[in-house]
Amino acid sequence: MTPRLPALRIGPYPVDPAVVLAPMAGITNVAFRTLCREFGSPTSLYVCEMITARAIVERDAKTMEMITFGADEHPRSMQLYTVDPATTAEAVRIIVGEDRADHIDMNFGCPVPKVTRKGGGAALPYKRGLFRNIVSAAVRAAGDVPVTVKFRVGIDEEHITYLDAGRIAEGEGARAVALHARTAAQRYSGEADWSRIARLKEAVTSIPVLGNGDIFSAADALKMVEQTGCDGVVVGRGCLGRPWLFRELHAAFTGAPIPDGPSLGEVGRILTRHAELLADHLGEDKGLRDLRKHMAWYLRGFPIGASLRQRFALVSGLAELADLVGELEPDVPYPADAEGPRGRQGSPGRVVLPDGWLDDPEDTAVPVGAELMHSGG
Ligand SMILES: Cc1cc2nc3c(=O)[nH]c(=O)nc-3n(C[C@H](O)[C@H](O)[C@H](O)COP(=O)(O)O)c2cc1C
């Protein structure tokens, strides 16, 4: 039986089905979001790449360009990386005052050493007072624009923060929380512990709780809802090179039969569409270069031979892509071994923190040097 997903609202917006494209730096630009929306529901939620508050305040040209949405994209959902309540408020005032987005998600899940070493990303919720001040600053500056908060389980198994983070975000007026059910020390390795999503759902009762981690198929999404009672699912790596996963998720949550994966001919058409959207957004040269990182994901498991695979991975123009797509055998069905985990996995590692970071969780001091200028991770 299809698990019943209660109607999800994030502030004023219905999210139906309750499926969210996870923010992914270097991936979820306007082209990829458009493609996912074409397969999924226009009323699901598709979050942009991470944008840093400092870069907005400085009006960094590249960052301002990254805050690009499709003409009919609604709500325009952006993700903010931030470590300082004052910069947060200033950045949110710019976003809202200049009508640049309809929803702001806050990133407290980044496990990258260069970020945690300074106290940013997944290190930050350990400082409960500072975390509270940042969320509060964002919510107050955002006015009617809903703010949501995304975080991990904690720094590591000895420093678990997600239940406090959830309650604090709820208390400060966040409109939903999302949990990537791994610690920062796990990075992307091992398995997400979905039982923690269930625990968070028990702790946070007045706003939606979204579950994230290791949804690689529509069946995984149904299982997460069934096992955790979460109000919606956030899907990241599962849709790398598989934007049609949104078609499958839509079917699963509306009780329709889950369609088969695309044939090789269809994959050729889909990656051509992706290329065209990227060329519109970035220009043909940059757009096709950006597409290269998606090629191995799109073609995974299809028997096309090493040489053609290599030429796809180096494609540099739309005409060349059309020639390559013309060489694909259109009727090859979607391969079973393209299923399962994909995207980065890596290995666990100790989380590097600033000196003395764990001494006082109530300390509200803004960490020095943790602001990032570079949007997109
Ligand atoms: C390439 C890549 C980039 C990511 N960038 C961000 C980001 O900018 N902001 C964020 O909150 N999470 C980011 N994440 C984490 C995802 O949003 C998500 O939480 C994580 O991948 C777990 O979900 P999954 O198992 O469905 O992939 C990124 C993940 C990947 C693989």
The ligand as an ORCA input file, in Angstrom:
! r2SCAN-3c Opt
* xyz 0 1
  C      27.500     16.977     -5.214
  C      26.776     17.315     -3.942
  C      26.646     18.639     -3.543
  C      25.953     18.963     -2.374
  N      25.795     20.274     -2.035
  C      24.999     20.592     -0.968
  C      24.698     21.947     -0.674
  O      25.138     22.878     -1.345
  N      23.890     22.201      0.393
  C      23.382     21.190      1.186
  O      22.654     21.466      2.143
  N      23.675     19.908      0.929
  C      24.436     19.596     -0.144
  N      24.668     18.281     -0.436
  C      24.036     17.240      0.385
  C      22.672     16.830     -0.186
  O      21.766     17.912     -0.193
  C      22.066     15.669      0.616
  O      21.835     16.097      1.932
  C      22.973     14.441      0.657
  O      23.502     14.159     -0.626
  C      22.218     13.206      1.190
  O      21.124     12.906      0.386
  P      21.165     11.737     -0.724
  O      21.555     10.485     -0.029
  O      19.772     11.719     -1.303
  O      22.209     12.146     -1.722
  C      25.392     17.936     -1.582
  C      25.539     16.603     -1.968
  C      26.215     16.276     -3.136
  C      26.313     14.830     -3.531
*
